[in-house]
């Protein structure tokens, strides 16, 4: 079984935690962090409130400052969430910036914009993982949960699979 980059981060974290314990030092830093880069969403999930909020994108300068602070804390995995991260116009720049740090970078998306022109710049920015949240493959159940049709998400996933062949550094996950 091949070790994943995330497994390496866990090993480093556990080693630091062990050393801190042995030396009676308070060296416990976060291993992972999620950064909500915007509010507002183009899905209408029954279990979520964020689509009811006013859509706001956090300025890139503020996001980069947050990335710097998380890197200083030795965070090893950073997940960009929202709202819907693909609605943030500077998502590719943010991914590139975070990739310049010693962090594993992931983008968690609802998948509705994967067939849009926004996909290509994100893949070019090369997050380690592009994770698509998918509650079910049943179109009626999906519509009932997410408030949007499943067909567009599946078309977007097919496009991501096709495009990802040209971007082997990006791992595509469905959760």
C-alpha positions in Angstrom: 0.0 0.0 0.0 1.4 3.4 -1.0 1.6 6.1 1.7 -0.3 9.3 0.9 1.2 12.7 1.6 -1.4 13.2 4.3 -0.1 10.0 6.1 3.4 11.6 6.1 1.9 14.7 7.8 0.3 12.6 10.4 3.6 10.9 11.1 5.4 14.2 11.5 2.7 15.5 13.7 2.8 12.4 15.9 6.6 12.7 16.2 6.3 16.3 17.2 3.6 15.5 19.7 5.7 12.7 21.2 8.8 14.9 21.6 6.7 17.6 23.2 5.3 15.2 25.7 8.7 13.7 26.5 10.1 17.2 27.1 7.0 18.5 28.9 6.6 21.2 26.3 3.2 22.7 25.1 4.0 21.9 21.4 0.6 20.9 20.1 -0.2 22.6 16.8 -3.1 22.0 14.6 -2.5 19.3 12.0 -5.3 20.3 9.6 -7.4 23.5 9.1 -10.4 24.5 7.0 -10.5 28.0 5.6 -13.9 29.3 4.6 -13.1 31.6 1.7 -16.5 32.9 1.0 -20.2 32.9 1.9 -23.0 32.1 -0.4 -23.6 29.0 -2.4 -25.3 28.0 -5.6 -26.8 24.8 -4.0 -29.8 25.0 -1.7 -29.0 22.2 0.7 -31.7 21.4 3.3 -29.1 20.9 6.0 -27.1 24.1 5.4 -27.8 27.8 6.0 -25.0 29.4 4.0 -26.9 29.7 0.7 -29.3 32.0 2.6 -26.5 34.3 3.5 -25.3 37.3 1.5 -22.6 36.2 -0.9 -19.2 37.7 0.2 -15.7 36.8 -1.0 -13.0 37.2 1.5 -10.3 39.4 0.0 -7.2 37.5 -1.3 -4.9 39.5 0.8 -6.8 38.4 4.0 -6.8 34.8 2.8 -3.1 34.9 2.1 -2.5 36.3 5.6 -4.5 33.4 7.1 -2.5 30.9 5.0 0.7 32.5 6.4 -0.5 32.3 9.9 -1.6 28.7 9.5 1.8 27.8 8.0 3.5 29.5 10.9 1.5 27.2 13.2 2.8 24.3 11.1 -0.6 23.2 9.8 0.1 20.5 7.3 -3.3 20.2 5.5 -5.4 23.1 4.4 -8.9 22.7 3.0 -10.6 25.5 1.2 -14.3 25.5 1.8 -17.1 28.0 1.6 -20.0 28.5 0.6 -18.9 27.2 -2.7 -15.1 27.9 -3.2 -15.5 27.9 -7.0 -17.6 31.1 -6.7 -14.5 32.9 -5.3 -12.9 34.7 -8.3 -9.4 34.4 -6.9 -9.5 30.7 -5.9 -6.6 29.8 -8.4 -4.4 32.5 -7.0 -5.1 31.3 -3.4 -4.3 27.7 -4.3 -1.0 28.8 -5.9 -0.1 30.8 -2.8 -0.9 28.0 -0.4 1.1 25.6 -2.6 4.1 27.8 -2.0 3.9 26.8 1.7 4.7 23.3 3.1 1.0 22.4 3.1 -1.2 19.8 1.5 -4.0 21.8 -0.2 -7.5 20.6 -0.9 -10.6 22.3 -2.3 -14.0 21.0 -1.3 -16.7 21.8 -3.8 -20.4 20.9 -4.4 -19.4 20.2 -8.0 -22.0 22.4 -9.7 -19.3 24.6 -11.4 -17.0 21.8 -12.6 -18.3 22.1 -16.2 -17.8 25.9 -16.1 -14.7 27.8 -17.4 -13.7 28.1 -13.7 -12.4 24.5 -13.6 -9.3 24.9 -15.9 -7.6 27.6 -13.8 -8.2 25.6 -10.6 -6.6 22.5 -12.1 -3.7 24.6 -13.4 -3.2 26.0 -9.9 -2.8 22.3 -8.8 -4.4 21.7 -5.4 -3.3 18.3 -4.1 -7.0 17.3 -3.9 -10.2 18.4 -5.5 -12.9 16.8 -3.4 -16.5 16.8 -4.7 -19.3 16.3 -2.1 -21.9 14.0 -3.4 -24.7 12.9 -1.1 -26.3 10.3 -3.4 -26.5 9.1 -7.0 -30.3 9.1 -7.0 -31.4 12.2 -8.9 -34.6 12.7 -6.9 -33.0 12.3 -3.6 -30.1 14.6 -4.7 -32.6 17.2 -5.8 -34.5 16.9 -2.5 -31.3 17.2 -0.4 -29.3 19.7 -2.5 -32.1 21.7 -4.1 -30.3 21.5 -7.5 -30.3 18.8 -10.2 -27.7 16.0 -10.0 -27.2 15.8 -13.8 -25.0 18.9 -14.0 -22.7 17.7 -11.2 -22.3 14.3 -12.9 -21.4 16.1 -16.2 -18.9 18.2 -14.3 -17.4 15.1 -12.7 -17.0 13.5 -16.1 -15.2 16.7 -17.3 -12.9 16.6 -14.2 -12.0 13.0 -14.8 -11.2 13.8 -18.4 -9.2 17.0 -17.6 -7.4 15.4 -14.6 -5.4 13.2 -17.0 -3.6 16.4 -18.0 -3.1 17.4 -14.4 -1.6 14.3 -12.6 -0.7 16.3 -9.5 -4.4 16.8 -8.7 -6.1 13.9 -7.1 -9.9 13.9 -7.5 -12.0 12.6 -4.7 -15.7 12.1 -4.2 -17.0 12.2 -0.7 
